[in-house]
Amino acid sequence: MSAMKNKTSVFFTIILWGCCNTFLSAGINPGNQKNIRKAARIHARALTIDSHNDTPMWFTDTSYNFAEDHRGKRPRNRVDIPGMEAGGLDGAFFAVFAGQGDRNEKGNAKAFEQAVQTFKAIDRNLKLHDDKISMARCAGDARSIEKENKRAIYIGLENGYPIGNKLGNVELFYKLGALYITLCHTRNNDICDSSTDSTEHNGISKFGESVVAEMNRLGMMVDVSHISDKAFYDAIRLSKTPVIASHSCARALCNNPRNLDDAMLRALAENGGVIQMCILSSYVKTPDPNPRRDSAQAALRLKYNGFRDLTEEEMNKARKEWYAIDDIYPQKLATVSDVADHIDHIVKTAGIRHVGIGTDFDGGGGVEGCADASQLGNITLELVKRGYSARQIRLIWSKNLLRVMRETEKYARKNADRGNEKTT
């Protein structure tokens, strides 16, 4: 059986059973079998890539098995091999994440080591499950790996903090597999200001300018999610290639500084870049007040020092306690329909060629109707119901992102060729 036929048969089973139940609970008539079958065909034939998840954070837990189906289990893991297969997900960018800590020699060294260990953990899992997943290093690899009936694993570095103040670390992380760098996270670093911190560099720092130039030279995509508005415009000005927002939403629909406003969306389109729609509920829809949940989370942050300077054992314990709070004080989640509202707005504002999907699964991502990788077909179903064509859905699921990747790769090759000419 070919990879395409296998994907089609699996996905027909999932979407005809899972989607009907999902949309019935949402009050939507599941009797429209024509749309369901159409969505199943489109999803099966599309090359589907999620540009951001934090699943590697589970890899440090020695009891975790990426080949195990974690649906219905606690604590809940959102992405695993069975879920990717069930949801027709062909590839995903796994984040090497480092939370922001002290910006000194000791803090930088610890972040660097944490990042290296996460790269190694991803590599271990690639070797453990090489019959199911393969490392992807360029835009063309996803389709090649899909034809082998495997899932493509790309890598992105979330937070440039592990670079410290050593420009050479950019190339080191590239050689380890990182194809994009999210310039910062929730706090400022030596590269740029964060969207959720105070102004320090007034955008991208001088060192950050060198980082962006080095990323361009190597062929790494510049990721503007999490960075301040001023840093966003600096990135567009500085980068010689289109930028990406690997997991962000539209600020017009959810007024969160993590999201992009309409002027930013238009600037991203002019740059040729792409915003990958995040499905972390609080970025999709402003959450209802939940003081007990907020207090419990605040107490946990205090207990674990803001999740900084933890051992692997402590981090695994903190993660499980965090997910336990989700069970005790569940958040009223945004829905797949709300996600599609953002996609509609982005398409209207920036154009169909500038939007994709970046779930942020295992980093907080998940909405009603799309709680894990196995339910990603529900996004396709909702887009079909709204009149999106198969071509448009293929653009959203991977073609837009892959276009940026190819342009980034092309620039790096040309840059290398020019360098070679100068030395001959």
Sequence and secondary structure as in RCSB ss.txt:
>XXXX:A:sequence
MSAMKNKTSVFFTIILWGCCNTFLSAGINPGNQKNIRKAARIHARALTIDSHNDTPMWFTDTSYNFAEDHRGKRP
RNRVDIPGMEAGGLDGAFFAVFAGQGDRNEKGNAKAFEQAVQTFKAIDRNLKLHDDKISMARCAGDARSIEKENK
RAIYIGLENGYPIGNKLGNVELFYKLGALYITLCHTRNNDICDSSTDSTEHNGISKFGESVVAEMNRLGMMVDVS
HISDKAFYDAIRLSKTPVIASHSCARALCNNPRNLDDAMLRALAENGGVIQMCILSSYVKTPDPNPRRDSAQAAL
RLKYNGFRDLTEEEMNKARKEWYAIDDIYPQKLATVSDVADHIDHIVKTAGIRHVGIGTDFDGGGGVEGCADASQ
LGNITLELVKRGYSARQIRLIWSKNLLRVMRETEKYARKNADRGNEKTT
>XXXX:A:secstr
  HHHHHHHHHHHHIIIIIHHHHHHTT  TT HHHHHHHHHHHHHS  EEEEE GGGGGGSTT  TTS  TT SS
  S  HHHHHHTT  EEEEEEE      SHHHHHHHHHHHHHHHHHHHHHHHHTTTTEEE  STTHHHHHHHTT 
EEEEEEEE SGGGTT THHHHHHHHHTEEEEE   SS  SSB BTTS  SSSSB HHHHHHHHHHHHHT EEE T
TB HHHHHHHHHH SS  EEEEE BTTTS  TTSB HHHHHHHHHHT EEEE  BHHHHS     HHHHHHHHHH
HHHTGGG S  HHHHHHHHHHHHHHHHHS     BHHHHHHHHHHHHHHH GGGEEE   BTTTBBBBTBSSGGG
THHHHHHHHHTT  HHHHHIIIIIHHHHHHHHHHHHHHHHHHHHHHHH 
